């Protein structure tokens, strides 16, 4: 039965793994998008190996990858690259959360893919964004929480900065990249062209602390 969701006419190639990117594509899939999750042949998404398990499957993985279909591709192999490019011709969105520059090294970066499909939305999410002095540093939720400032306003007054209980940097990052993709899809209806969407986990936390920063600067 065809989907009747708001995004039922949208196809998304999902190269993300672990939490932030998959949380974004889960939301898009929940809205009816056709999400094709592309995993590495050996092991797939890291979270497939993370417990708890039910019927030999990771509950963690299932909780943020519902409504998606998975395939495996080794994007280092020439044949897989050509297959991926064919998929891009028919896709609306590509999303990835590799370290900035990895897709370019594979010959599959935005500048290459937009020549294949000029209506493509290319979304990337990383710890520190795709440019700037920290762009090549690995980005994790706890780093985003610390550097973005939210740990300084969490916990008890006499205790050291405290990490928020859940992975709020990844979750908010996933929400922001979802918003960016939806905005880019709407912009495409106005211009007929796709664009690149770039989200940083640290920027996400800084943005979430907006009113707290004003209090600090008083």
Buried (B, 14 or more C-beta within 10 A) or exposed (E): EEBEBEBEEBBBBBBBBBBBBBBBBBBBBBBBBBBBBBBBEEEBBBBBEEEEBEEEEBEBBEEBBEBBEBEEBEBEEEEBBEBBBEBBEEBBBBBBBBBBEBBBEBEBBBEBBBEBBEBBBBBBBBBBBBEEEBBEBEBBBBBBBBBBBBBBBBEEEEEEEBBBEEBBBBBBBBBBBBBBBBEBBEBBEEEEEBBBBBBBBBBBBBEBBEEEEEEEEE
